[in-house]
Amino acid sequence: MILTFLGKGGSGRSAIALATAYQLSQAGKRVLLTTQDPTTELLLETPIRLEPTSISSNFWAVNIRATALLEQSWEEVKKLEAQYVRFPLLGNVYGQELAVLPGMDQALALNALREYYESGNYDVIIFDGAGDLTTLRMFAIPEHLSWYIRRFRDLFLNSDLGKTISPFIQPISNAVLNVTWTAEDLTDNPNASEANQMLERGKTALEQGKVAAYLVTTDDPYALKTAKFLWGSAQQSGLRVAGVLLNQETTVREVVNEEFTPLPITSLPPIDPGEWMALGNALPDLLGTISQAPPTVEIDRNQRTVKVFLPGFSKQQVKLSQPKHQQEITIDAGDQRRNIPLPPPLRGQPVTGAKFLEDGHLLVSF
């Protein structure tokens, strides 16, 4: 499992992430806490290094710093270039020179999570990130990137440009690289297939509930509004939200119940810093409730419907469209766009109706 926590800054996300790590590790789970937030190191009162460091029994922590990850990735790129290109050009560019551009840190962090996830060394990986839209966009990378590859690959091969340069791909690849490729090989070669398989594994992990989030909020009105916005936005990223953690509750329990139905809500008492086990013991069964989390998309082939869960948004805030090729539908909500591929029975069929239900679902008919 990969767990993350969403909520307004100052709501206690990092403290709850730490308490979760202690609680699950004490229960016998092998837990890795991954963080990009310096606050976590201050709370833990222990340096968090760039390699997994043992904190206590079954509990490790690692700092997934973007600059270090970029250096490592760049070295891998240079190795690949040297393997395939007869006259490498990147040898004189060093990872220590590279600056992290906007968006790179999320992509690098997601790749680090993937590597730790696929290592099999941990039962639970906790990601303590920004807890906002940047975190949600990070988890949406596999779905969005696979869409770009799928759509633009076919467009390129069928375009005048693709048809013009395709005869030259084979001699150029033979002269410059150590392989012989055709235009089709650019989409079907083992490296491209491996990348596509990696993206598919990421999408599958989200769809099967192997990655989940919990909302963290206090009784502050802005914290509550932020949590509800992130709940709806998480659905646009394909990330399941399994519950609400109401930190330092005072008098708003009934309001929270109404705003976040049907999510389970757990009230957490005020805990002094460092009392991580006390806070951990107040947490619910975070792993056990994930299977009950509402799915982000439900497709009924027999009824010819697609139901998309968009809590926190009104009908006026949601835009539905369908491209001319009718292979998918597109949902705009919360400054995020999601393309939902249609299964064979619905593929190529036009949308015949859409209804925004009271429970926050958008029901699309074909």
DOLO-42306 format. One record per residue (C-alpha): residue number from 1; residue in three letters; x, y, z. Coordinates in nm, 2 decimals. Layout:
REM residues N
+-----+--------+--------+--------+--------+
| num | residu |      X |      Y |      Z |
+-----+--------+--------+--------+--------+
| NUM |    Ala |      X |      Y |      Z |
...
+-----+--------+--------+--------+--------+
***
This chain:
REM residues 366
+-----+--------+--------+--------+--------+
| num | residu |      X |      Y |      Z |
+-----+--------+--------+--------+--------+
|   1 |    Met |   0.00 |   0.00 |   0.00 |
|   2 |    Ile |   0.09 |   0.36 |  -0.06 |
|   3 |    Leu |  -0.08 |   0.61 |   0.18 |
|   4 |    Thr |  -0.08 |   0.99 |   0.17 |
|   5 |    Phe |  -0.26 |   1.26 |   0.35 |
|   6 |    Leu |  -0.44 |   1.56 |   0.20 |
|   7 |    Gly |  -0.53 |   1.89 |   0.37 |
|   8 |    Lys |  -0.45 |   2.25 |   0.44 |
|   9 |    Gly |  -0.11 |   2.34 |   0.57 |
|  10 |    Gly |  -0.10 |   2.34 |   0.95 |
|  11 |    Ser |  -0.38 |   2.09 |   0.98 |
|  12 |    Gly |  -0.14 |   1.82 |   1.12 |
|  13 |    Arg |  -0.07 |   1.61 |   0.81 |
|  14 |    Ser |   0.30 |   1.55 |   0.89 |
|  15 |    Ala |   0.23 |   1.46 |   1.25 |
|  16 |    Ile |  -0.04 |   1.21 |   1.15 |
|  17 |    Ala |   0.19 |   1.07 |   0.88 |
|  18 |    Leu |   0.45 |   1.01 |   1.16 |
|  19 |    Ala |   0.20 |   0.86 |   1.40 |
|  20 |    Thr |   0.07 |   0.63 |   1.12 |
|  21 |    Ala |   0.43 |   0.51 |   1.06 |
|  22 |    Tyr |   0.49 |   0.43 |   1.42 |
|  23 |    Gln |   0.15 |   0.27 |   1.47 |
|  24 |    Leu |   0.17 |   0.04 |   1.16 |
|  25 |    Ser |   0.53 |  -0.06 |   1.23 |
|  26 |    Gln |   0.44 |  -0.15 |   1.59 |
|  27 |    Ala |   0.16 |  -0.37 |   1.44 |
|  28 |    Gly |   0.43 |  -0.56 |   1.25 |
|  29 |    Lys |   0.41 |  -0.39 |   0.91 |
|  30 |    Arg |   0.73 |  -0.29 |   0.73 |
|  31 |    Val |   0.68 |   0.09 |   0.69 |
|  32 |    Leu |   0.88 |   0.34 |   0.48 |
|  33 |    Leu |   0.80 |   0.71 |   0.54 |
|  34 |    Thr |   0.90 |   0.91 |   0.24 |
|  35 |    Thr |   0.90 |   1.29 |   0.27 |
|  36 |    Gln |   0.98 |   1.61 |   0.08 |
|  37 |    Asp |   0.88 |   1.82 |   0.38 |
|  38 |    Pro |   1.15 |   1.95 |   0.62 |
|  39 |    Thr |   0.88 |   1.97 |   0.89 |
|  40 |    Thr |   0.89 |   1.59 |   0.91 |
|  41 |    Glu |   1.26 |   1.59 |   1.00 |
|  42 |    Leu |   1.19 |   1.86 |   1.27 |
|  43 |    Leu |   0.91 |   1.66 |   1.42 |
|  44 |    Leu |   1.10 |   1.33 |   1.41 |
|  45 |    Glu |   1.41 |   1.50 |   1.57 |
|  46 |    Thr |   1.62 |   1.27 |   1.36 |
|  47 |    Pro |   1.81 |   1.35 |   1.03 |
|  48 |    Ile |   1.63 |   1.19 |   0.73 |
|  49 |    Arg |   1.89 |   1.09 |   0.47 |
|  50 |    Leu |   1.87 |   1.02 |   0.10 |
|  51 |    Glu |   1.87 |   0.65 |   0.16 |
|  52 |    Pro |   1.61 |   0.46 |   0.38 |
|  53 |    Thr |   1.73 |   0.50 |   0.74 |
|  54 |    Ser |   1.60 |   0.29 |   1.03 |
|  55 |    Ile |   1.41 |   0.49 |   1.28 |
|  56 |    Ser |   1.27 |   0.21 |   1.50 |
|  57 |    Ser |   1.17 |  -0.16 |   1.46 |
|  58 |    Asn |   1.01 |  -0.20 |   1.11 |
|  59 |    Phe |   1.01 |   0.17 |   1.05 |
|  60 |    Trp |   1.24 |   0.34 |   0.80 |
|  61 |    Ala |   1.24 |   0.70 |   0.66 |
|  62 |    Val |   1.39 |   0.85 |   0.35 |
|  63 |    Asn |   1.42 |   1.21 |   0.21 |
|  64 |    Ile |   1.32 |   1.21 |  -0.15 |
|  65 |    Arg |   1.50 |   1.53 |  -0.24 |
|  66 |    Ala |   1.45 |   1.63 |  -0.60 |
|  67 |    Thr |   1.80 |   1.75 |  -0.67 |
|  68 |    Ala |   1.95 |   1.42 |  -0.56 |
|  69 |    Leu |   1.70 |   1.22 |  -0.75 |
|  70 |    Leu |   1.77 |   1.43 |  -1.06 |
|  71 |    Glu |   2.14 |   1.35 |  -1.04 |
|  72 |    Gln |   2.07 |   0.98 |  -1.01 |
|  73 |    Ser |   1.82 |   0.99 |  -1.30 |
|  74 |    Trp |   2.07 |   1.18 |  -1.52 |
|  75 |    Glu |   2.34 |   0.92 |  -1.47 |
|  76 |    Glu |   2.09 |   0.66 |  -1.59 |
|  77 |    Val |   2.01 |   0.87 |  -1.90 |
|  78 |    Lys |   2.38 |   0.89 |  -1.98 |
|  79 |    Lys |   2.43 |   0.52 |  -1.94 |
|  80 |    Leu |   2.14 |   0.46 |  -2.18 |
|  81 |    Glu |   2.29 |   0.70 |  -2.43 |
|  82 |    Ala |   2.62 |   0.53 |  -2.42 |
|  83 |    Gln |   2.45 |   0.20 |  -2.47 |
|  84 |    Tyr |   2.25 |   0.30 |  -2.78 |
|  85 |    Val |   2.43 |   0.60 |  -2.94 |
|  86 |    Arg |   2.77 |   0.55 |  -3.11 |
|  87 |    Phe |   2.88 |   0.91 |  -3.04 |
|  88 |    Pro |   2.74 |   1.01 |  -2.70 |
|  89 |    Leu |   2.68 |   1.39 |  -2.65 |
|  90 |    Leu |   2.57 |   1.40 |  -2.28 |
|  91 |    Gly |   2.89 |   1.29 |  -2.12 |
|  92 |    Asn |   3.01 |   1.64 |  -2.05 |
|  93 |    Val |   2.68 |   1.74 |  -1.88 |
|  94 |    Tyr |   2.68 |   1.66 |  -1.51 |
|  95 |    Gly |   2.38 |   1.59 |  -1.29 |
|  96 |    Gln |   2.52 |   1.84 |  -1.03 |
|  97 |    Glu |   2.47 |   2.12 |  -1.29 |
|  98 |    Leu |   2.10 |   2.05 |  -1.35 |
|  99 |    Ala |   1.83 |   2.27 |  -1.20 |
| 100 |    Val |   1.49 |   2.13 |  -1.10 |
| 101 |    Leu |   1.23 |   2.27 |  -1.33 |
| 102 |    Pro |   0.86 |   2.31 |  -1.22 |
| 103 |    Gly |   0.70 |   1.97 |  -1.22 |
| 104 |    Met |   1.02 |   1.77 |  -1.21 |
| 105 |    Asp |   1.01 |   1.72 |  -0.84 |
| 106 |    Gln |   0.67 |   1.55 |  -0.86 |
| 107 |    Ala |   0.78 |   1.32 |  -1.14 |
| 108 |    Leu |   1.10 |   1.23 |  -0.97 |
| 109 |    Ala |   0.92 |   1.17 |  -0.64 |
| 110 |    Leu |   0.66 |   0.94 |  -0.81 |
| 111 |    Asn |   0.94 |   0.74 |  -0.97 |
| 112 |    Ala |   1.11 |   0.70 |  -0.63 |
| 113 |    Leu |   0.78 |   0.58 |  -0.48 |
| 114 |    Arg |   0.74 |   0.33 |  -0.77 |
| 115 |    Glu |   1.09 |   0.19 |  -0.71 |
| 116 |    Tyr |   1.03 |   0.15 |  -0.34 |
| 117 |    Tyr |   0.69 |   0.00 |  -0.41 |
| 118 |    Glu |   0.82 |  -0.25 |  -0.66 |
| 119 |    Ser |   1.12 |  -0.35 |  -0.44 |
| 120 |    Gly |   0.89 |  -0.56 |  -0.22 |
| 121 |    Asn |   1.09 |  -0.44 |   0.09 |
| 122 |    Tyr |   0.80 |  -0.26 |   0.25 |
| 123 |    Asp |   0.44 |  -0.34 |   0.33 |
| 124 |    Val |   0.33 |   0.02 |   0.36 |
| 125 |    Ile |   0.48 |   0.33 |   0.20 |
| 126 |    Ile |   0.37 |   0.67 |   0.35 |
| 127 |    Phe |   0.42 |   0.97 |   0.13 |
| 128 |    Asp |   0.43 |   1.30 |   0.33 |
| 129 |    Gly |   0.41 |   1.56 |   0.05 |
| 130 |    Ala |   0.25 |   1.89 |   0.01 |
| 131 |    Gly |  -0.09 |   1.74 |   0.05 |
| 132 |    Asp |  -0.25 |   1.97 |  -0.21 |
| 133 |    Leu |  -0.31 |   1.98 |  -0.59 |
| 134 |    Thr |   0.06 |   1.92 |  -0.66 |
| 135 |    Thr |   0.04 |   1.59 |  -0.48 |
| 136 |    Leu |  -0.28 |   1.49 |  -0.67 |
| 137 |    Arg |  -0.12 |   1.58 |  -1.00 |
| 138 |    Met |   0.18 |   1.37 |  -0.91 |
| 139 |    Phe |  -0.04 |   1.06 |  -0.86 |
| 140 |    Ala |  -0.22 |   1.14 |  -1.19 |
| 141 |    Ile |   0.10 |   1.13 |  -1.39 |
| 142 |    Pro |   0.06 |   0.76 |  -1.51 |
| 143 |    Glu |  -0.29 |   0.82 |  -1.64 |
| 144 |    His |  -0.22 |   1.15 |  -1.80 |
| 145 |    Leu |   0.12 |   1.05 |  -1.95 |
| 146 |    Ser |  -0.02 |   0.73 |  -2.10 |
| 147 |    Trp |  -0.29 |   0.93 |  -2.26 |
| 148 |    Tyr |  -0.04 |   1.17 |  -2.42 |
| 149 |    Ile |   0.16 |   0.87 |  -2.55 |
| 150 |    Arg |  -0.14 |   0.69 |  -2.69 |
| 151 |    Arg |  -0.29 |   1.00 |  -2.86 |
| 152 |    Phe |   0.02 |   1.16 |  -3.01 |
| 153 |    Arg |   0.19 |   0.84 |  -3.12 |
| 154 |    Asp |  -0.10 |   0.75 |  -3.35 |
| 155 |    Leu |  -0.13 |   1.11 |  -3.47 |
| 156 |    Phe |   0.24 |   1.13 |  -3.55 |
| 157 |    Leu |   0.25 |   0.80 |  -3.75 |
| 158 |    Asn |  -0.05 |   0.91 |  -3.95 |
| 159 |    Ser |   0.06 |   1.27 |  -4.01 |
| 160 |    Asp |   0.23 |   1.40 |  -4.32 |
| 161 |    Leu |   0.54 |   1.46 |  -4.11 |
| 162 |    Gly |   0.55 |   1.10 |  -3.98 |
| 163 |    Lys |   0.50 |   0.96 |  -4.33 |
| 164 |    Thr |   0.77 |   1.19 |  -4.47 |
| 165 |    Ile |   1.04 |   1.10 |  -4.22 |
| 166 |    Ser |   0.96 |   0.73 |  -4.18 |
| 167 |    Pro |   1.18 |   0.62 |  -4.47 |
| 168 |    Phe |   1.47 |   0.79 |  -4.31 |
| 169 |    Ile |   1.43 |   0.65 |  -3.96 |
| 170 |    Gln |   1.59 |   0.31 |  -4.05 |
| 171 |    Pro |   1.91 |   0.45 |  -4.21 |
| 172 |    Ile |   1.95 |   0.72 |  -3.94 |
| 173 |    Ser |   1.91 |   0.48 |  -3.66 |
| 174 |    Asn |   2.15 |   0.24 |  -3.82 |
| 175 |    Ala |   2.41 |   0.52 |  -3.87 |
| 176 |    Val |   2.38 |   0.69 |  -3.53 |
| 177 |    Leu |   2.25 |   0.42 |  -3.30 |
| 178 |    Asn |   2.36 |   0.06 |  -3.25 |
| 179 |    Val |   2.01 |  -0.06 |  -3.36 |
| 180 |    Thr |   1.80 |  -0.06 |  -3.67 |
| 181 |    Trp |   1.45 |   0.08 |  -3.62 |
| 182 |    Thr |   1.15 |   0.16 |  -3.84 |
| 183 |    Ala |   0.88 |   0.41 |  -3.77 |
| 184 |    Glu |   0.67 |   0.14 |  -3.61 |
| 185 |    Asp |   0.96 |   0.03 |  -3.39 |
| 186 |    Leu |   0.96 |   0.38 |  -3.23 |
| 187 |    Thr |   0.63 |   0.28 |  -3.06 |
| 188 |    Asp |   0.68 |  -0.09 |  -3.03 |
| 189 |    Asn |   1.05 |  -0.13 |  -2.93 |
| 190 |    Pro |   1.12 |  -0.29 |  -2.59 |
| 191 |    Asn |   1.21 |   0.04 |  -2.43 |
| 192 |    Ala |   0.88 |   0.20 |  -2.53 |
| 193 |    Ser |   0.69 |  -0.11 |  -2.42 |
| 194 |    Glu |   0.87 |  -0.11 |  -2.08 |
| 195 |    Ala |   0.77 |   0.25 |  -2.03 |
| 196 |    Asn |   0.41 |   0.18 |  -2.13 |
| 197 |    Gln |   0.40 |  -0.12 |  -1.89 |
| 198 |    Met |   0.54 |   0.10 |  -1.61 |
| 199 |    Leu |   0.26 |   0.35 |  -1.67 |
| 200 |    Glu |   0.00 |   0.07 |  -1.68 |
| 201 |    Arg |   0.12 |  -0.06 |  -1.35 |
| 202 |    Gly |   0.08 |   0.28 |  -1.20 |
| 203 |    Lys |  -0.27 |   0.31 |  -1.33 |
| 204 |    Thr |  -0.36 |  -0.04 |  -1.21 |
| 205 |    Ala |  -0.23 |   0.04 |  -0.86 |
| 206 |    Leu |  -0.46 |   0.34 |  -0.84 |
| 207 |    Glu |  -0.76 |   0.16 |  -0.98 |
| 208 |    Gln |  -0.72 |  -0.14 |  -0.74 |
| 209 |    Gly |  -0.69 |   0.08 |  -0.44 |
| 210 |    Lys |  -0.32 |   0.01 |  -0.38 |
| 211 |    Val |  -0.28 |   0.39 |  -0.34 |
| 212 |    Ala |  -0.51 |   0.58 |  -0.12 |
| 213 |    Ala |  -0.54 |   0.91 |   0.07 |
| 214 |    Tyr |  -0.70 |   1.04 |   0.39 |
| 215 |    Leu |  -0.82 |   1.39 |   0.44 |
| 216 |    Val |  -0.68 |   1.58 |   0.74 |
| 217 |    Thr |  -0.87 |   1.88 |   0.87 |
| 218 |    Thr |  -0.93 |   2.08 |   1.18 |
| 219 |    Asp |  -1.24 |   2.27 |   1.27 |
| 220 |    Asp |  -1.11 |   2.58 |   1.10 |
| 221 |    Pro |  -1.36 |   2.67 |   0.82 |
| 222 |    Tyr |  -1.09 |   2.72 |   0.56 |
| 223 |    Ala |  -0.93 |   2.38 |   0.65 |
| 224 |    Leu |  -1.27 |   2.22 |   0.61 |
| 225 |    Lys |  -1.33 |   2.39 |   0.27 |
| 226 |    Thr |  -0.98 |   2.29 |   0.15 |
| 227 |    Ala |  -1.03 |   1.93 |   0.25 |
| 228 |    Lys |  -1.36 |   1.91 |   0.06 |
| 229 |    Phe |  -1.20 |   2.07 |  -0.25 |
| 230 |    Leu |  -0.92 |   1.82 |  -0.23 |
| 231 |    Trp |  -1.16 |   1.53 |  -0.19 |
| 232 |    Gly |  -1.33 |   1.61 |  -0.52 |
| 233 |    Ser |  -1.00 |   1.69 |  -0.69 |
| 234 |    Ala |  -0.86 |   1.36 |  -0.58 |
| 235 |    Gln |  -1.12 |   1.18 |  -0.79 |
| 236 |    Gln |  -1.00 |   1.37 |  -1.09 |
| 237 |    Ser |  -0.65 |   1.22 |  -1.02 |
| 238 |    Gly |  -0.79 |   0.87 |  -0.99 |
| 239 |    Leu |  -0.69 |   0.87 |  -0.62 |
| 240 |    Arg |  -0.93 |   0.71 |  -0.37 |
| 241 |    Val |  -1.01 |   0.89 |  -0.05 |
| 242 |    Ala |  -1.08 |   0.65 |   0.23 |
| 243 |    Gly |  -1.18 |   0.87 |   0.52 |
| 244 |    Val |  -1.15 |   1.20 |   0.72 |
| 245 |    Leu |  -0.92 |   1.26 |   1.02 |
| 246 |    Leu |  -1.06 |   1.54 |   1.22 |
| 247 |    Asn |  -0.76 |   1.67 |   1.41 |
| 248 |    Gln |  -0.81 |   1.84 |   1.75 |
| 249 |    Glu |  -1.19 |   1.83 |   1.72 |
| 250 |    Thr |  -1.40 |   2.08 |   1.92 |
| 251 |    Thr |  -1.76 |   2.14 |   1.81 |
| 252 |    Val |  -1.80 |   2.07 |   1.44 |
| 253 |    Arg |  -1.86 |   1.69 |   1.42 |
| 254 |    Glu |  -2.22 |   1.72 |   1.29 |
| 255 |    Val |  -2.11 |   1.97 |   1.02 |
| 256 |    Val |  -1.82 |   1.74 |   0.91 |
| 257 |    Asn |  -2.05 |   1.44 |   0.90 |
| 258 |    Glu |  -2.29 |   1.63 |   0.66 |
| 259 |    Glu |  -2.01 |   1.76 |   0.44 |
| 260 |    Phe |  -1.81 |   1.44 |   0.40 |
| 261 |    Thr |  -2.08 |   1.17 |   0.37 |
| 262 |    Pro |  -2.03 |   0.87 |   0.30 |
| 263 |    Leu |  -1.66 |   0.89 |   0.42 |
| 264 |    Pro |  -1.59 |   0.75 |   0.78 |
| 265 |    Ile |  -1.48 |   1.03 |   1.01 |
| 266 |    Thr |  -1.24 |   0.98 |   1.30 |
| 267 |    Ser |  -1.19 |   1.25 |   1.57 |
| 268 |    Leu |  -0.84 |   1.28 |   1.70 |
| 269 |    Pro |  -0.76 |   1.44 |   2.04 |
| 270 |    Pro |  -0.50 |   1.70 |   2.09 |
| 271 |    Ile |  -0.16 |   1.53 |   2.14 |
| 272 |    Asp |   0.17 |   1.68 |   2.25 |
| 273 |    Pro |   0.45 |   1.67 |   1.99 |
| 274 |    Gly |   0.65 |   1.35 |   2.02 |
| 275 |    Glu |   0.36 |   1.15 |   2.16 |
| 276 |    Trp |   0.34 |   0.96 |   1.83 |
| 277 |    Met |   0.21 |   0.63 |   1.97 |
| 278 |    Ala |  -0.06 |   0.80 |   2.16 |
| 279 |    Leu |  -0.18 |   0.97 |   1.84 |
| 280 |    Gly |  -0.13 |   0.65 |   1.64 |
| 281 |    Asn |  -0.35 |   0.46 |   1.89 |
| 282 |    Ala |  -0.63 |   0.71 |   1.82 |
| 283 |    Leu |  -0.62 |   0.65 |   1.45 |
| 284 |    Pro |  -0.87 |   0.41 |   1.29 |
| 285 |    Asp |  -0.77 |   0.10 |   1.09 |
| 286 |    Leu |  -0.63 |   0.30 |   0.80 |
| 287 |    Leu |  -0.56 |   0.00 |   0.59 |
| 288 |    Gly |  -0.88 |  -0.18 |   0.66 |
| 289 |    Thr |  -1.12 |   0.09 |   0.54 |
| 290 |    Ile |  -0.95 |   0.15 |   0.20 |
| 291 |    Ser |  -1.15 |  -0.13 |   0.03 |
| 292 |    Gln |  -1.47 |   0.06 |   0.13 |
| 293 |    Ala |  -1.36 |   0.39 |  -0.03 |
| 294 |    Pro |  -1.60 |   0.50 |  -0.30 |
| 295 |    Pro |  -1.44 |   0.43 |  -0.65 |
| 296 |    Thr |  -1.36 |   0.73 |  -0.86 |
| 297 |    Val |  -1.52 |   0.58 |  -1.18 |
| 298 |    Glu |  -1.78 |   0.30 |  -1.22 |
| 299 |    Ile |  -1.86 |   0.16 |  -1.57 |
| 300 |    Asp |  -2.18 |  -0.04 |  -1.62 |
| 301 |    Arg |  -2.16 |  -0.20 |  -1.96 |
| 302 |    Asn |  -2.51 |  -0.35 |  -1.95 |
| 303 |    Gln |  -2.67 |  -0.02 |  -1.85 |
| 304 |    Arg |  -2.44 |   0.17 |  -2.09 |
| 305 |    Thr |  -2.34 |   0.42 |  -1.82 |
| 306 |    Val |  -2.03 |   0.57 |  -1.67 |
| 307 |    Lys |  -2.06 |   0.71 |  -1.32 |
| 308 |    Val |  -1.79 |   0.95 |  -1.20 |
| 309 |    Phe |  -1.76 |   1.05 |  -0.83 |
| 310 |    Leu |  -1.71 |   1.43 |  -0.80 |
| 311 |    Pro |  -1.79 |   1.53 |  -0.44 |
| 312 |    Gly |  -1.76 |   1.89 |  -0.35 |
| 313 |    Phe |  -1.84 |   2.03 |  -0.69 |
| 314 |    Ser |  -2.17 |   2.17 |  -0.82 |
| 315 |    Lys |  -2.32 |   2.10 |  -1.16 |
| 316 |    Gln |  -2.20 |   2.44 |  -1.28 |
| 317 |    Gln |  -1.84 |   2.36 |  -1.19 |
| 318 |    Val |  -1.82 |   2.04 |  -1.39 |
| 319 |    Lys |  -1.78 |   2.02 |  -1.77 |
| 320 |    Leu |  -1.83 |   1.71 |  -1.97 |
| 321 |    Ser |  -1.71 |   1.67 |  -2.33 |
| 322 |    Gln |  -1.64 |   1.39 |  -2.58 |
| 323 |    Pro |  -1.38 |   1.40 |  -2.85 |
| 324 |    Lys |  -1.49 |   1.33 |  -3.21 |
| 325 |    His |  -1.32 |   0.99 |  -3.21 |
| 326 |    Gln |  -1.56 |   0.89 |  -2.92 |
| 327 |    Gln |  -1.30 |   0.67 |  -2.76 |
| 328 |    Glu |  -1.32 |   0.84 |  -2.42 |
| 329 |    Ile |  -1.50 |   1.12 |  -2.23 |
| 330 |    Thr |  -1.33 |   1.42 |  -2.08 |
| 331 |    Ile |  -1.42 |   1.57 |  -1.73 |
| 332 |    Asp |  -1.31 |   1.92 |  -1.62 |
| 333 |    Ala |  -1.35 |   2.00 |  -1.25 |
| 334 |    Gly |  -1.13 |   2.16 |  -0.98 |
| 335 |    Asp |  -0.87 |   2.30 |  -1.23 |
| 336 |    Gln |  -0.80 |   1.94 |  -1.34 |
| 337 |    Arg |  -0.89 |   1.75 |  -1.65 |
| 338 |    Arg |  -0.94 |   1.37 |  -1.67 |
| 339 |    Asn |  -0.98 |   1.16 |  -1.98 |
| 340 |    Ile |  -1.17 |   0.84 |  -1.91 |
| 341 |    Pro |  -1.12 |   0.56 |  -2.17 |
| 342 |    Leu |  -1.44 |   0.38 |  -2.27 |
| 343 |    Pro |  -1.46 |   0.00 |  -2.28 |
| 344 |    Pro |  -1.54 |  -0.18 |  -2.61 |
| 345 |    Pro |  -1.92 |  -0.18 |  -2.58 |
| 346 |    Leu |  -1.92 |   0.20 |  -2.53 |
| 347 |    Arg |  -1.63 |   0.29 |  -2.75 |
| 348 |    Gly |  -1.73 |   0.48 |  -3.06 |
| 349 |    Gln |  -2.07 |   0.56 |  -2.91 |
| 350 |    Pro |  -2.19 |   0.92 |  -2.86 |
| 351 |    Val |  -2.30 |   1.05 |  -2.52 |
| 352 |    Thr |  -2.68 |   1.06 |  -2.51 |
| 353 |    Gly |  -2.73 |   1.22 |  -2.17 |
| 354 |    Ala |  -2.57 |   1.33 |  -1.84 |
| 355 |    Lys |  -2.71 |   1.39 |  -1.50 |
| 356 |    Phe |  -2.55 |   1.53 |  -1.19 |
| 357 |    Leu |  -2.68 |   1.33 |  -0.89 |
| 358 |    Glu |  -2.74 |   1.46 |  -0.54 |
| 359 |    Asp |  -2.47 |   1.22 |  -0.40 |
| 360 |    Gly |  -2.20 |   1.39 |  -0.60 |
| 361 |    His |  -2.19 |   1.15 |  -0.89 |
| 362 |    Leu |  -2.20 |   1.25 |  -1.26 |
| 363 |    Leu |  -2.40 |   0.98 |  -1.45 |
| 364 |    Val |  -2.32 |   0.97 |  -1.82 |
| 365 |    Ser |  -2.53 |   0.76 |  -2.06 |
| 366 |    Phe |  -2.45 |   0.62 |  -2.40 |
+-----+--------+--------+--------+--------+
***
